[in-house]
Amino acid sequence: MMERIDSPYENLLQMYIAEKKEGFCKIGLFYRKELTNPHGNLHGGAIISIVDTAAVQGLRTIFPQGPYLTVDLHIRFKSPSRSSEIFAEARPIHLKGKFFKTDIKILDKENKLIAEAEVKSFLPKWNERQIVK
């Protein structure tokens, strides 16, 4: 599966949905020279961008209405990457009220761990009694 994401920024970076099901979304990003740091590795900003996008797309699998507002993002970089492709695997869970936490693993094409992240999001229209499945 290679589903296009209908958003200007994600299109600029050429991100795509590689896999999705309820409570899970996997976003892909191809290595391009324009996305690298001076050492030839994927730039941390590109990795953070795929994390933020994966969090939103993961939330869309359980609450498609949106909007989705990132209020906090923590990332731990584990290893640089020059892989031809990286993936961000997002698993959102409900915290309390209109807040969600999404745990994200960023892996390269060879399944090497590049980074781990946690994103907290606010969904202003979230209402547990009106979940659409």
Secondary structure in CASP SS format (residue, H / E / C, confidence):
PFRMAT SS
TARGET T0000
AUTHOR 0000-0000-0000
METHOD secondary structure of the structure
MODEL  1
M C 1.00
M C 1.00
E E 1.00
R E 1.00
I C 1.00
D C 1.00
S C 1.00
P H 1.00
Y H 1.00
E H 1.00
N H 1.00
L H 1.00
L H 1.00
Q C 1.00
M C 1.00
Y E 1.00
I E 1.00
A E 1.00
E E 1.00
K E 1.00
K E 1.00
E C 1.00
G C 1.00
F E 1.00
C E 1.00
K E 1.00
I E 1.00
G E 1.00
L E 1.00
F E 1.00
Y C 1.00
R C 1.00
K H 1.00
E H 1.00
L H 1.00
T E 1.00
N C 1.00
P C 1.00
H C 1.00
G C 1.00
N C 1.00
L E 1.00
H C 1.00
G H 1.00
G H 1.00
A H 1.00
I H 1.00
I H 1.00
S H 1.00
I H 1.00
V H 1.00
D H 1.00
T H 1.00
A H 1.00
A H 1.00
V H 1.00
Q H 1.00
G H 1.00
L H 1.00
R H 1.00
T C 1.00
I C 1.00
F C 1.00
P C 1.00
Q C 1.00
G C 1.00
P C 1.00
Y C 1.00
L E 1.00
T E 1.00
V E 1.00
D E 1.00
L E 1.00
H E 1.00
I E 1.00
R E 1.00
F E 1.00
K C 1.00
S C 1.00
P C 1.00
S C 1.00
R C 1.00
S C 1.00
S C 1.00
E E 1.00
I E 1.00
F E 1.00
A E 1.00
E E 1.00
A E 1.00
R E 1.00
P E 1.00
I E 1.00
H E 1.00
L E 1.00
K E 1.00
G C 1.00
K C 1.00
F E 1.00
F E 1.00
K E 1.00
T E 1.00
D E 1.00
I E 1.00
K E 1.00
I E 1.00
L E 1.00
D E 1.00
K C 1.00
E C 1.00
N C 1.00
K C 1.00
L E 1.00
I E 1.00
A E 1.00
E E 1.00
A E 1.00
E E 1.00
V E 1.00
K E 1.00
S E 1.00
F E 1.00
L C 1.00
P C 1.00
K C 1.00
W C 1.00
N C 1.00
E H 1.00
R H 1.00
Q H 1.00
I C 1.00
V C 1.00
K C 1.00
END
